[in-house]
Every structure is written in C-alpha cells, then in structure tokens.
Amino acid sequence: MSIPVELQSLESVITRYRFAYLMTNSDKGPPHVVQAAVALDGGDLVIDRVGRRTRANALARPDVGLVWPPESEAGYSLIVDGQAALIGESLRITPSRAVLHRSSPSPEPKAPGSCGSDCVELGLTSR
C-alpha cells in the first residue's frame, strides 16, 4: 500500500517516536549504528554533533539509513533512507525513501512483489 506524504507530514510522523538509530556504512563492511535525536529542517533531517566515526563514514559513503523503533511490538518502525552531507558539526540527510514497517503479518493477502510484512510506503514528494 502506498500513501503519498508531504514532507511536512513526515515531521508529524517523526514526533510519534522518541529517538532514531542512524546507520552509516563503514569501510570494513558492517554498518556503524548510533542513537540520534533527529529534527526536520526545510525538508532535510538534521542530526547535531555527530561523532568522529559517523562523520568519516558519511563523508566517504553518504548513503545512510535511519530507524525509529516503535514504542510497542504492535507499533510500526519508521525507516528512512537518504543522502547525508556534513554541514559544520551537523549531518543533514535528504530523505529518498520512507516506510512504516512491522514484522507482524497483515491479515490481508499480499499482492505479488509487495512487502511480505505489514508495511506502509510513505511517498516522499519533492520540495
């Protein structure tokens, strides 16, 4: 199921969560994961005061992911993919894809090629 969401609505979705995990790609293969407080500013997601390893990873490999975990098992995780850029001490992420996801199987039959879990794609409109 696909539901278009204006970037202003992404901000209201984010407010349902306490924190996110930022995932950057290391040069050795495994992702580097840190907990982050994320704000929306002009359509970009902003994380202030990123650490040394996160900074180095984002500079070398700007494709990043963010996961906001749900409050309960019945809730949805918010997953956002994007392109990161360092601006001073902050990391600015331009979202490219967002999805609300949970592992619980949906009672409705799935269309071929759709998410096998209970997912809601958030269509990100351009600014």
N, C-alpha and C positions, 0 to 999 in steps of 0.2 A: 504494500500500500504506500502510495507516495502523496505527501501533503506538502505543498509549497509553503514556505515560511519566510516572511520578510526578515532581514537581519535584526530589525527592532524586536521581533518576536523571539529570536534566538536569545536575546538578553533576558526576556521573561522566563524562558525555559531554564537558563543557567541559574536564575535566582532560586530555583527549586532544590539546588544542591549546595552542600557545604563547602566542598573543595574538589579539585580535579587532580589527576595524575598526568604529568607531561612526560611523553616518551620521545626521546631523541635517539638517533642511530649512532652507535659507536663505530670506531674504525675496526674493531675486532669482531663485530658481528652481533653480539647481544645488545638489546636496547638498554638505554640508561633511563631509569624511571625516577621521577621526583614528585613529591606532593607540591601543589601550587595553588595560590589564590589567583583567580583569573577575573579580569574586568573586560567589558566590551567598550571599545572606544572608536567611534567612526567606522564601524563595521569590522574592525580588527579585534582580536583577542589579545590582551596585554598582560604580561607577567613581569612584575618588577623584581629587580635584584636577583637575576639568575646566577647560578654558581659557575665555577670555572669549567667543569666538565660539560655541563649543559651548553654553555657559551661556545666551547670549542666544537662540540658536536653540531650545533645549529649552524655555525659558520661553514663547516665542511659539508654538511648534509642537511639542507634546510627543510626537507620533508619531515613533518612531525605529526604526532597524534596526541589527543587529549581524551581522557576518560573521566567522567564524573560518575562515581559509583552511586547506586540507589541507596535510599535510607533503609529499605527492607528487601527481602528476597522477591516479593511480588512487584517491586518497582522496576523501572527501566534505568539502565545506564545510558548516559548521553555520551556518544563517541563523535569526535570531530577530528577530521584530517585537515591539514593546512600547510602553508608555506611560511617559514619563520624568517624574520630579519631582526638583527640586533640594532637597536636604536639606543645609544648610550648604555645604561645599565639595565634596560628593559628588552624583553623579547616581544616582538609584535608578530602575531600569527594571522595570516589572511586565510579564513576558512574556505575549503574547497568542497567539503562533504560533511554532512552531519546525519546521524541516525540515532533514534531511541531504540535500545536493544535490551531484550531479556531472554534468558535461556528457556523459560517456560514455554512449552509448545502451545500454540494457539489452537483452539477447538475447531477453527475453520480450516477447510482444505487449502493447501497452498498451490498457487499457480506454478507451472514449470519455470524454473530459473529464479524463483523468488527465495527470499531468506527462509531457511528451514526452521528458524526460531520465530519468536514473536517480535518482529521489527517494524518500525515506522520510519521510513526515509524522510528526512527533512530537506526539502528543496531549498537551496540557498540561492536567492536572487542576487544579481549583481547590483552594485551601488549605482 
